[in-house]
Amino acid sequence: IGGEYEVANSCRFDGSSSFLTREFDAETSADKWTFSCWFKRSSVNASRNDQIYHLYVDGNNHQKLYFETDDQLHCSLEISASILNRQVTTPMYRDMAAWYHIVVIYDSGNATSGNRQRMFMNGTEITAFGTDSMTNQDQDSLFVDGNDLYIGKDGRDYAGNYFDGYMAEVVFCDGQAYTPSSFGEFDANSPTIWKPKDVSGLTFGNNGFYLDFEDSSNLGNDVNGGTDLTEANLAATDQSSDSKF
């Protein structure tokens, strides 16, 4: 990585069994949060969904970010079996040699409907959607006390719906609507290249976390000092130096 900030490690998810999970405590805000993650896919056009995160309560109540089998990015919230918001990107993300950076901002208190959930890829807002259904104002998300978050897995245990690839610099900020510039920046010498920034100074809130994957003995370590995520089918050998994005 060019510039002053270097990312040392990523975590390899095998696409079949490995994931991270934790139960949320009392939230800072049910209406406002930001998720940021750098990722590199190891397979495309797969028969399963590539799950980045899934906040799962039960089959009728869940919130998720994933790649469908068409390699379009889906982000949705379902409560009581009703889909309250759903965004499906028109772009497809199929470059297995590339690192991507995704930011999801959930801010349902925003008076502007189109700003209640926003997605950014590599520093640029995604505006092309095949489906773009936005939540009502002040709709609580499911990132709240007692609910379970899964990184790299569909919480419903659907066969094969695991993430296949690498993740790095996984960040969740509870109670903050941060823009991508809090997590990355365009290279001064190559202005089309998006690169990471140090996120340690951000406000993480009660349920926030920062995974840098630098401790191979504890890949779920929250280096911000909060509750660690529990590892499942991840070993020290899943720590990777493939992080030069």
C-alpha positions as CSV (number, residue, x, y, z in Angstrom):
1,I,0.0,0.0,0.0
2,G,1.3,3.4,-0.9
3,G,1.5,6.2,1.6
4,E,2.1,6.1,5.3
5,Y,-0.6,3.7,6.4
6,E,0.1,0.0,5.9
7,V,-2.3,-2.9,6.4
8,A,-0.3,-5.9,7.6
9,N,-2.8,-8.8,7.5
10,S,-6.1,-10.0,6.2
11,C,-8.2,-13.1,7.1
12,R,-9.0,-15.9,4.8
13,F,-12.6,-17.3,4.7
14,D,-12.9,-20.7,3.1
15,G,-16.4,-20.3,1.6
16,S,-17.7,-23.4,3.3
17,S,-17.4,-23.3,7.1
18,S,-15.4,-20.3,8.5
19,F,-16.9,-17.2,10.0
20,L,-16.9,-14.8,13.0
21,T,-19.8,-14.0,15.3
22,R,-20.8,-12.1,18.4
23,E,-24.0,-11.2,20.2
24,F,-24.6,-7.4,20.5
25,D,-24.9,-5.6,23.8
26,A,-27.1,-2.5,24.5
27,E,-26.7,-0.4,21.4
28,T,-25.6,3.2,21.1
29,S,-28.2,3.7,18.4
30,A,-30.6,1.4,16.5
31,D,-31.0,4.1,13.8
32,K,-27.4,5.0,12.9
33,W,-24.3,3.0,12.2
34,T,-21.5,2.5,9.7
35,F,-19.9,-0.8,8.4
36,S,-16.6,-0.8,6.5
37,C,-14.7,-3.7,5.1
38,W,-11.9,-4.4,2.5
39,F,-12.5,-7.7,0.8
40,K,-11.1,-9.8,-2.1
41,R,-13.3,-12.5,-3.6
42,S,-11.9,-16.0,-4.4
43,S,-14.8,-17.2,-6.5
44,V,-17.6,-15.7,-8.6
45,N,-20.7,-17.0,-10.4
46,A,-21.1,-19.4,-7.5
47,S,-24.2,-21.4,-6.7
48,R,-24.2,-19.9,-3.1
49,N,-24.5,-16.4,-1.8
50,D,-21.2,-14.8,-0.7
51,Q,-22.2,-13.4,2.8
52,I,-20.2,-10.4,4.1
53,Y,-22.4,-9.8,7.2
54,H,-25.7,-11.1,8.5
55,L,-27.5,-9.8,11.5
56,Y,-29.8,-12.7,12.3
57,V,-32.7,-13.0,14.7
58,D,-34.8,-15.6,12.9
59,G,-36.0,-16.5,9.4
60,N,-38.4,-13.5,9.4
61,N,-36.1,-10.9,11.0
62,H,-32.6,-10.3,9.6
63,Q,-30.3,-7.7,8.0
64,K,-27.6,-8.6,5.6
65,L,-25.0,-7.6,3.0
66,Y,-24.0,-10.3,0.4
67,F,-23.3,-11.1,-3.2
68,E,-26.0,-13.0,-4.9
69,T,-25.1,-15.7,-7.4
70,D,-25.3,-13.0,-10.1
71,D,-22.4,-11.2,-8.3
72,Q,-24.5,-8.1,-7.7
73,L,-24.3,-6.7,-4.2
74,H,-27.5,-7.0,-2.1
75,C,-28.2,-5.0,1.1
76,S,-31.5,-5.5,2.9
77,L,-33.5,-5.3,6.2
78,E,-36.4,-7.7,6.8
79,I,-38.6,-7.5,9.9
80,S,-41.6,-9.7,10.6
81,A,-41.2,-11.2,7.1
82,S,-41.6,-7.8,5.5
83,I,-38.7,-6.4,3.5
84,L,-38.4,-2.8,4.8
85,N,-35.5,-1.8,2.6
86,R,-33.5,-3.5,-0.2
87,Q,-30.8,-2.3,-2.5
88,V,-29.5,-4.5,-5.3
89,T,-26.6,-3.0,-7.3
90,T,-26.6,-3.0,-11.1
91,P,-22.8,-3.3,-11.2
92,M,-21.3,-6.8,-10.7
93,Y,-18.1,-7.3,-8.8
94,R,-16.2,-10.2,-10.4
95,D,-12.5,-9.2,-10.3
96,M,-10.9,-11.9,-8.2
97,A,-7.5,-10.1,-8.4
98,A,-8.8,-6.9,-6.9
99,W,-9.3,-5.6,-3.4
100,Y,-12.6,-3.8,-3.0
101,H,-13.7,-1.4,-0.2
102,I,-17.4,-1.4,0.8
103,V,-19.0,1.1,3.2
104,V,-22.6,0.8,4.3
105,I,-24.2,3.8,6.1
106,Y,-27.5,3.2,7.9
107,D,-29.1,6.5,9.1
108,S,-32.8,6.0,9.2
109,G,-33.3,9.3,11.0
110,N,-32.2,11.2,7.9
111,A,-35.0,13.4,6.5
112,T,-33.9,12.6,3.0
113,S,-35.2,9.2,2.0
114,G,-32.3,8.3,-0.3
115,N,-29.8,8.9,2.4
116,R,-31.2,6.5,5.0
117,Q,-29.1,3.7,3.6
118,R,-26.1,4.4,1.4
119,M,-23.4,2.2,-0.1
120,F,-20.0,3.2,-1.4
121,M,-17.5,1.1,-3.3
122,N,-13.8,2.2,-3.4
123,G,-14.7,5.7,-2.1
124,T,-17.5,6.3,-4.7
125,E,-21.2,6.1,-3.9
126,I,-23.1,3.4,-5.6
127,T,-26.1,5.0,-7.4
128,A,-27.0,2.3,-10.0
129,F,-29.5,-0.1,-8.5
130,G,-31.8,-2.7,-10.1
131,T,-33.8,-2.5,-6.9
132,D,-33.7,0.5,-4.6
133,S,-36.3,0.3,-1.8
134,M,-35.6,2.6,1.1
135,T,-36.7,2.2,4.8
136,N,-39.2,4.6,6.5
137,Q,-37.8,7.4,8.6
138,D,-36.6,6.4,12.1
139,Q,-36.9,2.6,11.4
140,D,-34.8,0.7,13.9
141,S,-32.2,-1.6,12.4
142,L,-31.5,-5.1,13.9
143,F,-28.0,-4.1,15.1
144,V,-29.3,-4.0,18.7
145,D,-29.0,-5.7,22.1
146,G,-29.3,-9.5,22.1
147,N,-29.1,-10.0,18.3
148,D,-26.3,-12.0,16.7
149,L,-24.0,-10.7,14.0
150,Y,-22.2,-13.1,11.6
151,I,-19.2,-12.0,9.5
152,G,-18.7,-14.3,6.5
153,K,-21.8,-16.5,7.1
154,D,-25.5,-16.6,6.6
155,G,-26.9,-16.9,10.1
156,R,-29.8,-19.1,8.9
157,D,-27.3,-21.9,8.2
158,Y,-28.3,-22.1,4.6
159,A,-26.0,-24.6,2.9
160,G,-23.0,-23.1,1.4
161,N,-23.8,-19.4,2.1
162,Y,-20.4,-18.5,3.3
163,F,-17.9,-15.8,2.1
164,D,-15.1,-17.2,-0.1
165,G,-12.2,-14.9,0.0
166,Y,-10.3,-12.4,2.2
167,M,-11.4,-9.6,4.5
168,A,-9.2,-6.9,6.0
169,E,-9.8,-3.8,8.2
170,V,-13.4,-4.8,9.2
171,V,-15.0,-1.9,11.1
172,F,-18.4,-1.3,12.7
173,C,-19.2,2.0,14.3
174,D,-22.4,2.1,16.4
175,G,-24.1,5.5,16.5
176,Q,-22.0,7.1,13.7
177,A,-22.8,7.8,10.1
178,Y,-19.2,8.1,8.8
179,T,-18.4,8.8,5.1
180,P,-15.8,6.7,3.2
181,S,-13.2,9.4,3.8
182,S,-13.0,8.2,7.4
183,F,-11.7,4.8,6.2
184,G,-9.9,5.6,3.0
185,E,-8.5,8.2,0.6
186,F,-7.5,8.6,-3.0
187,D,-3.8,8.4,-3.6
188,A,-2.3,11.9,-4.2
189,N,-0.1,10.6,-7.1
190,S,-2.7,8.2,-8.6
191,P,-6.1,9.8,-7.9
192,T,-8.1,6.8,-9.2
193,I,-6.5,4.5,-6.6
194,W,-8.4,4.2,-3.3
195,K,-6.3,3.2,-0.3
196,P,-6.9,2.7,3.4
197,K,-6.5,5.1,6.3
198,D,-5.9,4.5,10.0
199,V,-9.3,4.1,11.7
200,S,-8.1,3.8,15.3
201,G,-9.3,7.3,16.1
202,L,-12.9,6.8,15.1
203,T,-15.8,6.7,17.6
204,F,-17.0,3.1,17.8
205,G,-19.9,3.2,20.2
206,N,-21.1,0.4,22.5
207,N,-21.2,-2.3,19.9
208,G,-18.5,-1.1,17.6
209,F,-15.4,-3.1,16.7
210,Y,-12.2,-3.0,14.6
211,L,-10.7,-6.2,13.3
212,D,-7.2,-5.9,11.9
213,F,-6.4,-9.7,12.0
214,E,-2.9,-9.1,13.3
215,D,-3.1,-11.6,16.1
216,S,-3.1,-15.0,14.5
217,S,-4.1,-16.7,17.8
218,N,-7.2,-14.5,18.1
219,L,-8.5,-13.5,14.6
220,G,-11.7,-12.1,16.2
221,N,-9.7,-9.7,18.4
222,D,-11.4,-6.3,18.6
223,V,-8.3,-4.0,18.7
224,N,-10.6,-1.1,19.8
225,G,-11.0,-2.9,23.1
226,G,-14.6,-4.1,22.9
227,T,-16.0,-7.6,22.9
228,D,-14.0,-9.9,20.6
229,L,-15.8,-11.9,17.9
230,T,-15.9,-15.6,18.3
231,E,-14.0,-17.6,15.6
232,A,-15.5,-20.7,13.9
233,N,-13.4,-22.9,11.8
234,L,-10.6,-20.3,11.6
235,A,-7.0,-21.1,12.5
236,A,-3.8,-19.2,12.7
237,T,-3.0,-20.3,9.2
238,D,-6.0,-18.3,8.0
239,Q,-4.1,-15.1,8.8
240,S,-2.8,-13.9,5.5
241,S,-0.3,-11.3,4.3
242,D,-2.4,-10.7,1.2
243,S,-3.3,-7.2,2.2
244,K,-1.5,-5.0,-0.3
245,F,-4.5,-3.3,-1.8
